[in-house]
Amino acid sequence: MSTDLSSAIAGEPWSLASVVYGVDLLVDDEGRPVSERRAPSAVKQGAPIVLKACPYRDGRRGRPMNVSALEQLVRHLPAVCEQWASFRAIRGTASMDWSWALATVVDQLAAPALYALAQRADRCVVPARAAAGHKLAAGFLGVVRGLMAQEMSGIGTPVTVETLLDWTHRSNALIGTSEVCAGPPVLIQRAATSLLEYDPLVRPCQDAARREIASALTSQVRLGVVWEMFDLGMERAVLEFGVERLRPRNAFVDRSITARSGELSRGPEGVIPNLQPVIPADLANTEAIAAAIANKPSPGEALQQVSLLLKLLQTEEGGALPASNIRLALARHFWHYLTVYRQFLVQLWAHERRFRFRLAYPEQVAMKLHPLILPRPRALHWFEVIWGHRVKVGLQPDFHLTIGNHRRDGTLSSPAVAPQLGSTQLGW
């Protein structure tokens, strides 16, 4: 069984990442869907969802907000803030970082799903306090992850309530596509204070299991940030060849490359050159990921894989016809990219197995990654456009990769297998 690489990270109800982060089927003991308006219609049935124009004097003003969810959140806010403060208190007076802030957010974000897992039921009723904590955490997740990514890339950002609130507004984190965050400014500030500022009167969280799971989930998110950095660097490397040398075959591909190249030129300059220091230290094998990113394969293996990719490129079945003088470089980039992607999958699986055991979650269930764990590949799109072939990924523990189109299909398997164009074999 295999699935498209793009859909492999989209999440399914039976994937642990989706169980933790995708709570669309869960309802709390006050009858409200944990996901509110994102929940399916059957889950929302009977729960009042009232939208009113936002009265706050910021970018949300006048836009629809869910006041029924706000009423519940306000009632449970003291308990949720106490949970956040107890997690923050674990660090005591030690300096705070955005990674630990993310662990605190993830702890609350995962609480409804972890409760459901403990009950061994997909659709159990979860405590309303846990649901309220999830909703509050969801509002802070993107901002805290973004600040952690900045921290990981070497851009120092003070870990303060002021920084968090400033980033929240500057990134429009409170404004969704169909509604805005209903939290009043005083509520958001109170939550941010509980998240970041140490209160010596609050007893640190004593639940070792919660701490362990939050740490494990945060490491997955951190590894996803490393992947995002690598992916962005590879996308830049491909598109820097420009339309003149990539030679799009139609106007649509030409416009797409030009538009994305413009976006990248306006973004941050490149990525940090050495990703090894920011790979989470508690992974099973950080050295394997570091070696893959550093592109240190055995010469024979690299030659075999790159040669085959060159043969596929020479079929000229893609949306671009690269100039002959860049084809070798493109093939090397593609093979390097696939090698790193598979290494990320292998390491994420090794890491997930540890807390699957802790949660008594079946090991044989497919690992299909949520975008928070492994952001959707961007460079892969351009490789597939240029080659005219799709990449698919198999299931754990091997994550065999296949590459093909309507004319040919094959496994990227063992270097010992002789590569043939009709039955494409690449090897790891």
N, C-alpha and C positions, 0 to 999 in steps of 0.2 A: 504493500500500500504506500502511495506517495501522494504528495499534494504540491500545487504550485508554490514556488518560493514566496510569492507575494501573499498568498492566502495562508501559508504556514504560520505567519505571525499575526494573523487576523484574530485568532482566539476562537475557541469552541467551548461549549458548556462543560465538556469533560476534561479540558486541559486545566492543570493546577493554576497556572497564571490567570486563566480566565475565571476560575472559581474564586480566586482571591480578589481580582480587580473588576470582574464583570458580575454584578449582583442584580441584574435586571429582573430576575425571577423571584427575588426575595421581598417579603413583606414584613413589617415590624408588628409588634404586639399592640400598636395603636391603629392598625389597619392601613398604614401608609406604605406605598412602595418605596423601597430603599433608594431606587434610582429615580423616583419622582416621575417627571414627564418622559424620561427616556425609557421607562418600563413599557412592556407590551400592554395592549389595551386590556387584556384579561386580568393582568396583575393590578392595573389601576382602577378596576371596577369597584365602585363603592367608596373610593377615597376622594374626598373633595379636593380639587386642584383649582385654586382661585388666582387669577392673574390680575394685577393692578399696575397702574403706571407708577414707575419708581419716583419717589419724591426727593431723593438725595441730590445734593448739589455737586455732582461730579459727572463723569461721562455717561453714567447710567440714567441720568434724569430723563423721565418721560417714557422710558422703554418698559416693556412688560416684565414684571417680576412675580414669582410664586409666593404669595403671602401666606398660603396655607402651610407650606414647608417652613417658612420663617417662624410661625407661631410655635411649631414643635421644637425648632432649634433653640429658640429663646428659652423655653422651659427647661431644656436639658443642657443649656450652655454651661452652668456652673459645674456640673458633673464632668462634662467633656473637657473643660479647661483644667479641672483638677487632674484628669488623666494625663493631659499634655504636660502639666507642671511636674507631675511625678516622674514622667519619662525624662524631662529636662533635668530634674534633680539628680539623676544617676550620674551626670557629669560633675555635679557639685560646682565648686568654684573654678574648675579647670576651664581653659579657653574653649569656646564653642566653635563648631564649624558647621557648614551647611549640610554635610553628610549626616551628622547626628540630628539636625533639624528634620531632614528627610526621613530618617528612621522613626522619629516621633510621628510624623504625618502618616507614614506607611502603616504604623501600628494601628492607628485609628481607621485608616482606609480599609484595612484588611479585616477588621473586627467582625463585621456581619458574616462574611464568608467563612472565617475561622470558626465562628459559633455554629454555622450550618454544618461544617465539616465534623465538628465534635458531636453533633446530633445525628450524623450519618443520614442526612436528608437534603435533597436539592431545594425543596420548597418549604422548609420549616419557617416558623415565625421567629424573628430575631428580636432581642430587646430594643425598644425605641431609643434608649441611650446610645446603643451601638450604632443604630441607623443615623442618629443625629451626628455622632462623631465622624461617621463615614462622609456625610454631606459636607461637614465643615472641612474635613481633610481634603476632600476632592477640590474644594475651592482654592486651597493653598498649594496643591500638589505641583502644578505646572510652574509656578513661580519659584518654589523652593528647589525643584529639580533644575530649573534654569540657572539659579544662583550657584547650585552645586557644580553644574557643568562649567560655569565661569571659574569657580574655585579650582576645579580639576585642570583647566587649561592654563592656569597660572595667573589669571587676572584676579587680583585680590579685591574682595568686596567685603566690607565690615559686616559682621554677623550681628545686626541690630534690628530692633523693631522698625526704626526709621527706614533702613535700607529695604526691608521686606515690604513695607507699605508703599514706598516709592516705586519699587519694581512692580508691585501689584497694579498700580495705576498706570505706569508708563507702558506696561505690556498689555493693557486692556484685559487683564485676567478676569475681571469681574463682569465682562461683557461677552455673552454667548451669542450663538447665531439666532436663537429664537427667544431668549430671555436673558435677563441680567441677574447677577447675584442679588438676593434680597436682603443681605446682611447690612444693617446700618453701620456707619463708620465706627461707632463706639464698640459695637460687637466685634468687628474685624480687628480693631486695635487690642481689645481685651484678649482675643484668641492669640494674636501675634505675640503679645507679652507673655502669655502662658507658655507659648512654644519656645521662646528664645531667652527669657530672663530668669535667672536662678532665684528661687524663693527659699531661703533657709528654713522656713517653717513647714515646707512641704516634704513629706516623707518620700524618698526615692522608691520607684517601682520595685517590688520584691519578687515579681512573677518572672522567674528565670525563663520559662517557656516563651512568654511574650517577647522578652528581650532577644532571645535566640532567633525566633522567627522573624522579628522586625529587622534584625541585623542581616539575616540571610536574604530576605527580600530586598533590602537596601543594596546589598552587594550585587544582586542581579540588575538593579536599576543603574548602579554605577558602571557595571560592565556594559550595559546598553549605551551609556554615554561614551565610553571608550570606542564602541563600535561606531557610533554616530560620528565621532571625530575621524576615525579611519575612513569611513564611507564618504564623508565630505572631502577628505583629502584625495581619495581616488576619483571622485566625480570631477574635482578640479583638474586632476591630471589628464583625464580623458578629454574634457571639453576645452582645455587649453590648446589642443591641436587646432581648434577653430573650424569653421565651416569650409574654409578654403582647402584644408587637408582631409577633413572627414568626408567632404563632398556628399552632402545629402542628396537623395535621389528624387525627392519631391519637396514642394513648398512647405508642407506641414512639418516635416522633420527639420527643414531649414529654420523655420520660425521657432520651433521648440528649442533647438540648440541655441539659437541666438538669444531667446528670451531667458533661458536658464543661465547662460553665460553672463548675461547682464546682471541677473540677481546675485550670482556668485561674486562678481566684481564689486558689488556694493556691500557685500558682507564682510565679516572679519577676515583679516589676512591669513590665509592658510590655516593649518592646525599645528599643534605643538609637535616638534620633530621626534620626540621620544615619548611614546605612550606607555612604556613599561612602568614608570613610577606611579601612574594613576590606575593601573589595573588592580582591582581589589585583592588585598593580600590573603584573604581567607578562601580564595578559590583553590580547587584541588591542584591545579597545575598552571600557575601564572607564567612559568617559563615557556610553556608550549605556545600560549597566545603571543607572548612577546617575540618568540622566535618566528612565528608565522608572520606577524606584522613587520618584523625586520627583514622578511623575505630571504630566509637562509635555507633553501631546499638543497637536497643533494643534486649535483650537476646533471646526472643522468635522468633523474626524475623530471627536473625542470625542462630539459631538452625534449623529452617525450611528450609532455603535456603541451608545451608551447608549439611544438611541431604539429600536433593534431589540431590545435586551435587555428593555426595558420591555414591548414587544409580546409577547415570549415569556413574560414573567412574567404578563401579563394573561390568558394561556390558563388559568392556575390549574391546572396539571397536576402541580405538585410536592407534596411532603409537608408544606408549610406554605403558609398564605395570608397573606402579610405585610400589615400595615395600609397603607392607601393613602399615609399621610404618611411612610413610610420606603422606599417602592419605588424612588424616584429615587436615594436614597443607596445602596441595595443594588445597583442596576444600575451605578452609577458604580464601586462597589467591585469588582464582578465584572469589568467591562471593564478596570479598572486591573490586577487580578490576572492576567488572561489576557495582557495586554500585557507585564507583567513576566516571567511564566513563559516566554513565547516568547523574550524577550530573553535570558534565562538560557540557553535551549537554543542560540540562535544563537551566543552567546559561548563556551559550552562546546565547541561544534563547531569554532569557529575555533581555539580553544586546542588541542583534541585533534588537529586536522589537523597541527599542528606536530610533535607527537611520534609521530603515526602515521608520518609521513615518516621520522623518526629510526629507527623500528623496522621500516621497510619493510612496514607494515601497510596493506592495501588501503583506499583512500579511499572506495570505493563500498560497503563493508560498513556495514550499518545501525548507527547510534549509538543503543544502548539503554542507558540509564544505570543503573548500580548505585546502590542506596540510599546508599552511602557518598559518592557523587559528588553526587547530588541527592536528599535525603531525601524520602520520600513526602509529597505535598501533603496538608495537613490541612484548610486552609480550602476547598479545592476540593470536598471532600465535602459541606460545608454548602451551597455554591452549587448543586451538582447536586441536592441534596435539595429546596432551596427552589424551583428552577426546574423540576424534573422532567425535566431534559435531561442527557445525558452529554456530556462534552468528550473528544475524541480528538485525538491529535497525529500528524502525518505525519512523514516522514523528512527527513534533511538534504538539501540545505542550507537549505530554506525553512521546514520545520516548520509547514506549514499546519495550522491548527486547525479542527476541525469541531465542531458542537454539534447534537445531535438526540435524538430519542426514537423510539418506534415509530410516531409520526404524521408526523414531519418530520425532515429531515436536511440539513445544508448546510455549506459551507466558510466559514470566517472568513477571507476572502481580501482582495480589493482594495477600498479606499474608493470606487473609481470604479464598482464594480458596485452597482446599485441593490438595496438590501435588500428581500427578499420573505419573508414569513412561511413560505410553503410550501417555499421553497428558501433556507434561512437563509444570508445572506452578511454576515459581519463583516470588517472590513478592516485589514490591516497592509500 
